[in-house]
């Protein structure tokens, strides 16, 4: 097979499916997601038969999504620092086993509301472990020019499953009960497992010369990256503020359909499928929106549509009209979710990809978990209609509060790794645990260029802090006004080596612009200071010609 990384995008919505590896993974994920949505409807239906509490019904959604809030970052860190393929094999196998246990206990008549919530929480743990690693693996399945289309197709497969799964689950529940639904979900996980077993990860770009990151250090690095990367931070803010309200559909749809509209399992399955069907249609027309609107505009307009549909669906008892409104709601959800995930994928480099996507999932699904519990309580106290209207108002309020936070587009992000400048010759002679390390870089900048230089250095500050520095500043020399010195500090020489490997194409472009303002005849002079074991600064290691910028 030809190298997919050298293949250009055709621009067609279905073009990613032309790549055999992506096609195999996409089909396997679709089958698994059908099982997940069958499972979701089965649990919602079973809980309405076990209890009359709207809160307990809504807690099904909380139990499933709360583990993502609790475990997404640890799961993403693991997926970044261990072999991702083996990690997925273990996580998928364990999740399939949990689904099988749920099925067997249900068939045996041993399920209670507490048991159902507990096992749903365990299943959510499995999905929390799988999600970041799977999302981070997508760029290995497809050429980068096709990544946006691949992510949209993945969102479409999830929503195709949302359309198929509930209908299939409705038939199965009426015929043999929800226990078989859970067992079928276990089978679909095995299909996904088979695809992962067949996959062979691409070889690493270079030799793994540095020790693997430690768990807690890796988690801190992921949080630090999110703090200092505006593109990812915008995704997280939008995800938290909007999805807690928009997710009321998933939390209270069983109550709305089964209790308020009096539907049986079969008819409710078709109603729930309306959301997925709308998302499929939304995915098909999404590329047309990208031709005319920014990703931020698509997100904002989709959130407004979501708010309007939430208010409209509880203002009528007409089943056909409610289903039509859910079609639009599903499309709006797809547009919002796709905007967030695509922006997150494109705003993180490979070394922190799973952690960045894990934080995105944490923001989205953590908000869903919290929102589900809140909306269930609101529905018990004030009624389903009041809960949906309050959620609609919350979306509009969230948009107003975050109006200055903008999701960025592709052209502003290029987080592909780039070859870095060589380390100084003495790099191999320094013990990796030595630190902290102080790096100073002296520039000669004409006075007329210093405003632009300082503006670019503010961007460089973000890069240094994002990739591991804990201190950064630019100092001027009163005796030599043209001399400006960048100083930053890192905890250890190992962290400096890691920082060195984390450069991206966007970072290199920034360095080139800064270096163009340097007026010296030689490269900027670099000085390294490393704390001695006694705590005093060690001999300065000065270099000329070492390329640190």
PyMOL commands that set and color helices and strands:
alter all, ss='L'
color gray80, all
select helices_A, chain A and resi 4-6+15-18+20-50+54-81+84-107+113-141+144-176+178-198+215-228+230-246+248-260+265-290+295-313+319-346+350-382+384-401+410-412+425-429+447-466+493-501+505-516
alter helices_A, ss='H'
color red, helices_A
select strands_A, chain A and resi 437-444+469-477+480-490+525-530+541-543
alter strands_A, ss='S'
color yellow, strands_A
deselect
rebuild
show_as cartoon
